[in-house]
Amino acid sequence: MAEKIYSSKIVELGGQVGDFIAAANMIIMFEESLALPELRDACVMHTGNELSGMIKPGNIYKIAGTEFKIVKVGSEVQKNLMNLGHITIKFDGGSGELLEGSIHVEEKPVPTIKAGDMIEIFKREDKRIADGSWLGLKGKTAVVTGAASGIGKAVAQAFLDNGANVVVCDLNPNEPEFNITEDSGKVKYVITNVAEAASVEAMVKTALDTFG
Ligand SMILES: NC(=O)c1ccc[n+]([C@@H]2O[C@H](COP(=O)([O-])OP(=O)(O)OC[C@H]3O[C@@H](n4cnc5c(N)ncnc54)[C@H](O)[C@@H]3O)[C@@H](O)[C@H]2O)c1
């Protein structure tokens, strides 16, 4: 049974919601009590807005009983949905430009939406990937250098997503944020200069002390 990570109930449809669906294959959600007056006409307003997990590609977006696979997730979606209940859903299969506050879902007809219908998101990850068994990384430890940003950070996240613990090393004193779930590995951040042998040796010691 897929785990539900988001739930909210539609209470009102702005006058332009039907036009947005017909002309642009999109809906804009806003938590009813927070919806800006100038946006209400364009929005599907809802109440409840309970979010308990990370929204990721592969999750299922369900509205008015119809399920859509999520294919892309903008960088601000998690925060905007949590704080405002406000994101845009594009039913375009991911072909359009990805904006920060949008998710793109598979392209198929949008059902008729009315007050009282539910909006829900379910976690539906490939279990082989989530538990790391297909790569054999579960419980192992990776050291990723230069991992406070860019490519290194993405590599560290990929190891975490596949169950490995990660020693994240960087010159940067600001610890980066990673998405951690119950299936992922753990992070140990170690400020390290890979150009200095003593710094690398200290990092390796910390790695062994932390993860064995
Ligand atoms: N070949 C290609 O096609 C290609 C494409 C993109 C990036 N790159 C190269 O890959 C590298 C990484 O790119 P990025 O976009 O992730 O860059 P980035 O600047 O986002 O990340 C580099 C990280 O390394 C850290 N760092 C720098 N010196 C360090 C040191 N001595 N010890 C520990 N950490 C240190 C930085 O603090 C930073 O967090 C760069 O050298 C970039 O030029 C190559």
The ligand as an SDF file (V2000), in Angstrom:
LIG
                    3D

 44 48  0  0  0  0  0  0  0  0999 V2000
   34.2620   18.4800  -17.3810 N   0  0  0  0  0  0  0  0  0  0  0  0
   33.0500   18.9820  -17.3240 C   0  0  0  0  0  0  0  0  0  0  0  0
   32.2400   18.8390  -18.2360 O   0  0  0  0  0  0  0  0  0  0  0  0
   32.6240   19.7330  -16.1030 C   0  0  0  0  0  0  0  0  0  0  0  0
   31.3280   20.1690  -15.9990 C   0  0  0  0  0  0  0  0  0  0  0  0
   30.9750   20.8090  -14.8470 C   0  0  0  0  0  0  0  0  0  0  0  0
   31.9140   21.0150  -13.8560 C   0  0  0  0  0  0  0  0  0  0  0  0
   33.1830   20.5880  -14.0350 N   0  0  0  0  0  0  0  0  0  0  0  0
   34.2160   20.7700  -12.9640 C   0  0  0  0  0  0  0  0  0  0  0  0
   33.8710   19.9000  -11.8690 O   0  0  0  0  0  0  0  0  0  0  0  0
   34.2020   20.5510  -10.6500 C   0  0  0  0  0  0  0  0  0  0  0  0
   32.9910   20.6370   -9.7230 C   0  0  0  0  0  0  0  0  0  0  0  0
   31.9920   21.4730  -10.3280 O   0  0  0  0  0  0  0  0  0  0  0  0
   30.7730   22.0030   -9.4700 P   0  0  0  0  0  0  0  0  0  0  0  0
   29.8340   22.6490  -10.4310 O   0  0  0  0  0  0  0  0  0  0  0  0
   30.2680   20.9090   -8.6190 O   0  0  0  0  0  0  0  0  0  0  0  0
   31.5060   23.1410   -8.6300 O   0  0  0  0  0  0  0  0  0  0  0  0
   31.1280   23.7850   -7.2070 P   0  0  0  0  0  0  0  0  0  0  0  0
   31.9340   25.0240   -7.1040 O   0  0  0  0  0  0  0  0  0  0  0  0
   29.6550   23.8750   -7.0390 O   0  0  0  0  0  0  0  0  0  0  0  0
   31.6440   22.7100   -6.1680 O   0  0  0  0  0  0  0  0  0  0  0  0
   32.9960   22.5400   -5.8720 C   0  0  0  0  0  0  0  0  0  0  0  0
   33.0940   22.3260   -4.3650 C   0  0  0  0  0  0  0  0  0  0  0  0
   34.4350   21.9680   -4.0380 O   0  0  0  0  0  0  0  0  0  0  0  0
   34.8060   22.6140   -2.8460 C   0  0  0  0  0  0  0  0  0  0  0  0
   36.2570   22.7040   -2.7750 N   0  0  0  0  0  0  0  0  0  0  0  0
   37.0760   23.4840   -3.4910 C   0  0  0  0  0  0  0  0  0  0  0  0
   38.3550   23.2920   -3.1000 N   0  0  0  0  0  0  0  0  0  0  0  0
   38.3410   22.3700   -2.1320 C   0  0  0  0  0  0  0  0  0  0  0  0
   39.3540   21.7540   -1.3330 C   0  0  0  0  0  0  0  0  0  0  0  0
   40.6300   22.0700   -1.4630 N   0  0  0  0  0  0  0  0  0  0  0  0
   38.9780   20.8410   -0.4180 N   0  0  0  0  0  0  0  0  0  0  0  0
   37.6870   20.5030   -0.2630 C   0  0  0  0  0  0  0  0  0  0  0  0
   36.6870   21.0620   -0.9870 N   0  0  0  0  0  0  0  0  0  0  0  0
   37.0010   21.9800   -1.9170 C   0  0  0  0  0  0  0  0  0  0  0  0
   34.1070   23.9600   -2.9450 C   0  0  0  0  0  0  0  0  0  0  0  0
   33.9900   24.5720   -1.6620 O   0  0  0  0  0  0  0  0  0  0  0  0
   32.7700   23.5740   -3.5560 C   0  0  0  0  0  0  0  0  0  0  0  0
   31.7960   23.2830   -2.5800 O   0  0  0  0  0  0  0  0  0  0  0  0
   34.7690   21.9250  -11.0290 C   0  0  0  0  0  0  0  0  0  0  0  0
   36.1790   21.8250  -11.0620 O   0  0  0  0  0  0  0  0  0  0  0  0
   34.2150   22.1470  -12.4110 C   0  0  0  0  0  0  0  0  0  0  0  0
   35.0350   23.0220  -13.1700 O   0  0  0  0  0  0  0  0  0  0  0  0
   33.5520   19.9410  -15.1220 C   0  0  0  0  0  0  0  0  0  0  0  0
  1  2  1  0
  2  3  2  0
  2  4  1  0
  4  5  1  0
  4 44  2  0
  5  6  2  0
  6  7  1  0
  7  8  2  0
  8  9  1  0
  8 44  1  0
  9 10  1  0
  9 42  1  0
 10 11  1  0
 11 12  1  0
 11 40  1  0
 12 13  1  0
 13 14  1  0
 14 15  2  0
 14 16  1  0
 14 17  1  0
 17 18  1  0
 18 19  2  0
 18 20  1  0
 18 21  1  0
 21 22  1  0
 22 23  1  0
 23 24  1  0
 23 38  1  0
 24 25  1  0
 25 26  1  0
 25 36  1  0
 26 27  1  0
 26 35  1  0
 27 28  2  0
 28 29  1  0
 29 30  1  0
 29 35  2  0
 30 31  1  0
 30 32  2  0
 32 33  1  0
 33 34  2  0
 34 35  1  0
 36 37  1  0
 36 38  1  0
 38 39  1  0
 40 41  1  0
 40 42  1  0
 42 43  1  0
M  CHG  2   8   1  16  -1
M  END
$$$$
